[in-house]
Amino acid sequence: MKTKRQITLATIGVALAFLFGCNSDSKEEVFYMIAANVQLPYWQTAANGFKRAASQHQVTAKVVGPNSYDPLGELDALQQAVRAHPAGILISVADAGILQREVDVAVQSGIPVITMDSDAAATRRLYFIGTNNVEAGRLGGSRLIDKLGNKGNVAVFTIPGQPNLEDRLRGLKEGMSFQPGIKVTDIIDIKGEAATAFDKAQQLIAQTGAKKIDAFVCLEAISGKPVADAIKRANAHDREVLAWDADPGTLDAIKDGTIDATIAQKPYTMGYFGLTMLYNVSQHKPDQLNKDFRSDFYSPVPVFIDTGTTLLDRGNVDLFLSATAAASEK
């Protein structure tokens, strides 16, 4: 009996050691999310999703990146993450020309990389999670036609060279193409700075006659509020403003009528799903990471996961805010 009891206790001990050993190993797994600008509410929401998924999988989440739009700063954050050799990296590529080489270095080092929000399609990242930016741009173009009718001059605020913004601009032009009288007359590089967006908006609002700007389109989160502020200061409420994302200042301007609408993405979903997918890959790594899965008919991963968008205006912004408040209490 004593021998059986000793065997039983030993068996339980091995089982417990295995159980807690697995949890310990899982806790030691570290995943990085590299954001384009950690100070923006958009990226803080994405980080919340990333961390929520990490807690569910009992792994460690680290969110890093520059405090303003700074592709070289993001490159430095990526290089530091690669040196730490984490279990996976989720990254938004602010400038593919600057970041794509280091993305490939990470993959060649055996680190799974998934892009989010802004892609680097020419790299060996596994796939992209985010918005169908061309389609979202078309949605914006269709909204402008509804608001402007058959003619109007449009100024676009963007950051040239950022892949997701280039796709949005292309989609916007395609959406507007059904009404040739509506044209993009000015493309403003805000250089990632709200102050630049405000100053340029003030200059454009002052134009009259054939050069009058009838609509302002903000293709990224930074410029929505400063453009709205410039509209208010000039009392130019005859102009239409279409924004992007759901920053608090943008939503406030929708409520007071300065901004007509914004195209809200789902950064929480991008972060949450990104961590979950990286965790799955870390548990079941493909035989080869450094390959082009897009051309593989038997690829274990997709090319693109569309997290969707919602067009917010005065008709549904309060519902969105209520849902956001309820989610933050969980």
C-alpha positions in Angstrom: 0.0 0.0 0.0 2.8 2.3 0.9 4.4 1.7 -2.5 1.1 2.4 -4.3 0.6 5.6 -2.3 4.1 6.8 -3.1 3.5 6.0 -6.8 0.2 8.0 -6.8 1.8 11.0 -5.1 4.7 10.9 -7.5 2.2 10.8 -10.4 0.3 13.8 -9.1 3.6 15.6 -8.6 4.6 15.0 -12.2 1.2 16.2 -13.4 1.4 19.4 -11.3 4.9 20.0 -12.4 3.8 19.6 -16.0 0.8 21.9 -15.5 2.7 24.7 -13.8 5.7 24.2 -16.1 3.5 24.8 -19.1 2.1 28.0 -17.5 5.6 29.2 -16.6 6.8 28.6 -20.2 3.8 30.5 -21.5 4.5 33.4 -19.2 8.0 33.6 -20.5 6.8 34.1 -24.1 7.1 37.8 -25.0 5.3 39.4 -27.9 5.9 43.0 -29.2 3.5 45.4 -30.7 5.4 48.3 -32.5 3.1 51.3 -33.0 3.6 54.2 -35.3 2.9 56.8 -32.6 2.2 55.5 -29.0 0.8 58.9 -27.9 -2.3 58.7 -30.2 -5.5 57.4 -28.7 -5.8 55.2 -31.8 -2.7 53.3 -30.8 -3.5 53.2 -27.2 -6.8 51.5 -28.1 -4.8 49.0 -30.2 -2.5 48.4 -27.3 -5.4 47.6 -25.0 -6.6 44.9 -27.4 -3.0 43.5 -27.7 -2.7 43.4 -23.9 -6.1 41.9 -23.4 -5.3 39.0 -25.6 -1.9 38.5 -23.9 -3.6 38.2 -20.5 -6.0 35.6 -21.9 -3.1 33.5 -23.3 -0.9 34.2 -20.2 1.9 35.7 -22.2 3.8 38.9 -21.8 2.9 41.9 -24.1 5.2 44.8 -24.7 4.1 47.9 -26.6 6.8 50.1 -28.0 7.3 52.8 -30.6 8.0 56.5 -31.0 6.0 59.3 -29.2 5.3 61.1 -32.5 5.3 60.2 -36.2 8.9 59.1 -36.6 9.7 56.2 -39.0 13.3 56.2 -37.9 12.3 56.1 -34.3 10.0 53.1 -35.2 12.9 51.5 -36.9 15.0 51.8 -33.7 12.1 50.2 -31.7 11.9 47.3 -34.3 15.7 46.7 -34.1 15.6 46.6 -30.3 12.7 44.1 -30.5 14.5 41.9 -32.9 17.6 41.8 -30.6 15.3 40.7 -27.8 14.2 37.8 -30.0 10.5 37.6 -28.9 8.0 35.0 -29.8 6.4 37.3 -32.3 6.1 40.9 -33.5 3.0 42.9 -34.6 4.0 46.1 -36.4 2.4 49.0 -38.2 4.7 50.0 -41.0 4.8 53.8 -41.1 7.3 53.9 -44.0 7.9 50.8 -45.9 11.1 52.1 -47.5 12.6 52.5 -44.0 11.2 49.5 -42.2 10.8 46.7 -44.7 14.5 45.5 -44.6 14.4 45.1 -40.8 11.0 43.3 -41.0 12.8 40.7 -43.2 15.7 40.6 -40.8 13.3 39.6 -38.0 11.7 36.9 -40.1 15.1 35.6 -41.2 16.0 35.4 -37.5 13.0 33.1 -36.9 10.6 35.7 -35.5 7.1 35.6 -36.8 6.0 39.1 -38.0 2.4 40.2 -38.7 1.7 43.7 -40.0 -1.3 45.7 -38.8 -2.9 49.0 -39.8 -0.2 49.8 -42.4 1.3 47.0 -44.4 4.7 46.2 -46.0 3.5 43.8 -48.7 6.9 43.3 -50.3 8.4 41.8 -47.1 8.2 38.2 -45.8 5.8 39.1 -43.0 3.1 36.4 -42.6 0.1 38.6 -43.4 -1.7 41.8 -42.8 -4.4 42.6 -40.3 -6.3 45.8 -40.7 -8.6 47.9 -42.8 -9.2 47.5 -46.5 -7.9 51.0 -47.0 -8.8 51.2 -50.7 -12.4 50.3 -50.0 -12.5 52.7 -47.0 -11.2 55.4 -49.3 -14.0 54.7 -51.8 -16.5 55.0 -48.9 -15.1 58.5 -48.3 -15.4 59.4 -51.9 -19.0 58.3 -52.0 -19.7 60.4 -48.9 -18.2 63.5 -50.6 -20.5 63.0 -53.6 -23.5 62.8 -51.3 -22.5 66.1 -49.6 -21.1 68.1 -52.5 -23.3 67.1 -55.3 -21.8 67.5 -58.8 -18.8 69.8 -58.2 -16.3 70.9 -55.6 -12.6 71.3 -54.7 -11.2 68.9 -52.2 -8.1 69.3 -50.0 -6.6 66.1 -48.6 -4.4 66.0 -45.5 -2.1 63.0 -45.4 1.4 61.7 -44.8 2.8 60.8 -48.2 4.7 57.4 -48.4 2.7 55.7 -45.6 1.3 52.6 -47.4 -2.2 52.7 -45.7 -2.7 56.4 -46.5 -1.6 56.0 -50.1 -4.3 53.2 -50.4 -6.9 55.5 -48.9 -6.1 58.3 -51.3 -6.3 55.9 -54.2 -9.7 54.7 -53.0 -10.9 58.2 -52.4 -10.1 59.3 -55.9 -11.8 56.1 -57.3 -14.9 56.9 -55.2 -15.0 60.4 -56.5 -14.4 59.4 -60.1 -18.2 58.9 -60.6 -18.6 62.7 -60.3 -15.9 64.4 -62.5 -16.8 67.8 -61.2 -15.4 66.9 -57.7 -11.6 67.1 -57.8 -8.7 66.8 -55.4 -7.0 70.2 -55.8 -4.5 70.1 -52.9 -2.6 67.3 -51.1 -1.1 68.5 -47.8 1.7 66.7 -46.1 1.1 67.3 -42.4 4.4 65.5 -41.5 2.6 63.9 -38.6 2.1 67.3 -36.9 -1.3 68.7 -35.7 0.1 72.2 -35.8 1.0 71.8 -39.5 -2.6 70.6 -40.3 -4.1 73.6 -38.5 -1.9 76.1 -40.3 -2.4 74.6 -43.7 -6.2 74.5 -43.1 -6.3 78.2 -42.2 -4.4 79.0 -45.4 -6.8 76.9 -47.5 -9.9 78.2 -45.9 -8.9 81.8 -46.9 -8.9 80.8 -50.6 -11.8 82.2 -52.6 -13.3 82.1 -56.0 -12.3 79.2 -58.3 -9.7 78.1 -55.7 -12.2 77.9 -52.8 -11.9 74.6 -51.0 -15.3 73.0 -50.5 -14.3 69.9 -48.6 -11.4 68.8 -46.4 -10.5 65.1 -46.1 -8.2 63.9 -43.3 -6.8 60.5 -44.2 -5.2 60.0 -40.7 -6.2 60.5 -37.1 -3.9 63.5 -36.4 -5.5 66.2 -38.6 -9.2 65.8 -37.9 -9.4 68.0 -34.8 -7.0 70.8 -35.9 -8.8 71.1 -39.3 -12.1 71.3 -37.4 -10.6 74.0 -35.1 -9.5 76.0 -38.1 -13.0 75.8 -39.5 -14.5 77.0 -36.3 -12.0 79.9 -35.9 -12.9 81.1 -39.5 -16.6 80.5 -39.0 -16.4 78.6 -42.3 -19.2 76.2 -41.6 -20.1 76.0 -45.3 -17.2 73.6 -45.8 -17.5 69.8 -45.5 -14.9 67.9 -43.3 -14.4 64.1 -43.6 -12.1 62.7 -41.0 -10.5 59.4 -40.1 -10.6 57.3 -36.9 -12.4 58.0 -33.6 -10.2 60.3 -31.6 -12.1 62.2 -28.9 -11.5 65.6 -30.6 -12.9 64.2 -33.9 -16.0 62.8 -32.2 -16.6 66.1 -30.4 -16.4 67.9 -33.7 -19.0 65.5 -35.2 -21.3 66.2 -32.3 -21.1 70.0 -32.8 -21.5 69.6 -36.6 -18.1 70.9 -37.7 -17.0 67.5 -39.0 -19.6 65.7 -41.2 -18.3 62.2 -40.6 -15.3 60.0 -39.8 -14.3 56.6 -41.0 -13.6 54.7 -37.8 -11.3 51.7 -37.9 -11.1 48.9 -35.3 -7.7 49.2 -33.7 -8.7 47.2 -30.6 -9.6 44.3 -32.9 -6.3 44.7 -34.8 -4.3 44.5 -31.6 -6.4 41.7 -30.0 -6.5 39.5 -33.1 -2.8 40.3 -33.9 -1.6 38.9 -30.5 -3.9 35.9 -30.8 -2.6 35.0 -34.2 1.0 35.5 -33.2 0.4 33.2 -30.2 -1.1 30.5 -32.5 1.9 30.8 -34.8 4.3 30.5 -31.9 2.6 27.3 -30.8 2.4 25.8 -34.4 5.2 27.4 -36.4 5.2 26.8 -40.2 8.0 24.6 -41.5 9.5 27.7 -43.0 8.9 31.3 -42.0 11.0 33.0 -44.6 8.9 32.3 -47.7 6.2 34.1 -49.8 3.0 32.6 -48.5 1.0 34.7 -50.9 2.0 32.4 -53.8 1.5 29.2 -51.8 -1.7 27.4 -52.7 -1.4 25.4 -49.5 -0.5 28.3 -47.2 -1.5 27.8 -43.6 -2.1 31.6 -43.3 -4.3 34.1 -45.2 -2.9 37.1 -47.1 -5.1 39.7 -45.4 -7.6 39.9 -42.6 -10.1 42.8 -42.9 -11.1 44.1 -39.5 -13.7 46.5 -41.0 -14.7 50.1 -40.7 -17.8 52.1 -39.5 -18.8 55.5 -40.9 -19.7 57.7 -37.9 -21.8 60.8 -38.1 -24.2 62.7 -35.9 -26.8 59.9 -36.4 -24.7 57.2 -34.7 -21.8 58.9 -32.8 -23.6 58.7 -29.4 -24.2 55.0 -29.9 -20.5 54.5 -30.6 -19.5 56.5 -27.5 -21.9 54.5 -25.4 -20.4 51.2 -26.7 -16.9 52.5 -26.1 -17.7 53.5 -22.5 -19.3 50.1 -21.8 -16.2 48.3 -23.3 -13.8 50.3 -21.1 -15.6 49.2 -18.0 -15.0 45.5 -18.7 
